Amino acid sequence: MSEHAWAYRTAAGRVADVDLSGFTVEATDGSIGKVDKHSDEADSSYLVVDTGPWIFGKEVLVPAGTVTAIDVREETVHVSLTREQVKNAPEFARDRHLEDVEYRRQLGGYYGFLPLM
């Protein structure tokens, strides 16, 4: 991937002022959970996905750049990730995600984004 990790793709259909909390998150090969929290801050957008019981309730932070489509009517967010990628993703670090640049860099790298220069 070469897109910016922390910004929604133009084609994703992100509608301002729509709360994505509770939306189902669909990977390329099936459902991975629900949006627990999200941010739309410029160059810092992300989803926190609660994976529910399928991987023991793990929460993961997913960069907005992985979002390929948002269906407001169906309350579904589609991402360019597989279930396996989400399952193996680092667990969400609630105390580090806002300020820790290295944590964000590591997550972006895990999801296949090139580091910003």
ABEGO torsion letter per residue (X at the ends): XABBAABBBAAAGBBBGBBABGBBBBBAAEBAEBBABBBABBGABBBBBBAEAAAGGBBBBBBAAABABBBAAAGBBBBABBAAAAAABBBBBAAAAAABAAAAAAAAAAAGBBBBX
